[in-house]
Amino acid sequence: MALLIFGGIVLLLAFYLIAVYNELTKESVLVQEAWSGIGTFLQQRLDLIPNLVETVRGYAGHENKTLTDVIRVRNESVTALTPEAQIEAAKNMNAAMINFKALAEQYPDLKANENFMALQGQLADMEERINQSRRYYNGTVREFNQSIAVFPKNLVAGMFGFKAKPFFAEDEPARNAPKVSF
């Protein structure tokens, strides 16, 4: 009888470990899926930026430093391979885009240009999609990180090597509006 009880306890423990492992695996897959969504929108933004830069270059060709910085940061973003590197590249891109938008404000003819306005609209739409994706990603990261932090799931997470995922946090300078002066 004791052997049956012991066997039942071991069987229940095995089922519990399997259930927790499967739950953590599903949450990890959701985090990966959420990151994939961000990656898609970041790539679309990176594809849009050269067109925007070329349009601005036609009007403000002598503002080379800002335009060069935007292209440099874009190229760095393309080569970022890990989520951590892509998060850092996205922060740098946000800072470069703030300077870029401030530059565009200095050229009234540029702001009236249809191509520029269309590209600017696409970029604004893309930024909103990125923000929505960031919120979804951070939500899935929060759920996953909470799961691997609480007892007894943290024991199972440690046994199977589940690690906390990084949040896609807003860069501190991005919280301040850019200063535009003429």
Secondary structure, DSSP 8 states (H G I E B T S, - for coil): -HHHHHHHHHHHHHHHHHHHHHHHHHHHHHHHHHHHHHHHHHHHHHHHHHHHHHHHHHH-TT-HHHHHHHHHHHHHHHH--SHHHHHHHHHHHHHHHHHHHHHHHT-HHHHH-HHHHHHHHHHHHHHHHHHHHHHHHHHHHHHHHHHHHSTTHHHHHHHHT----------GGGGS------
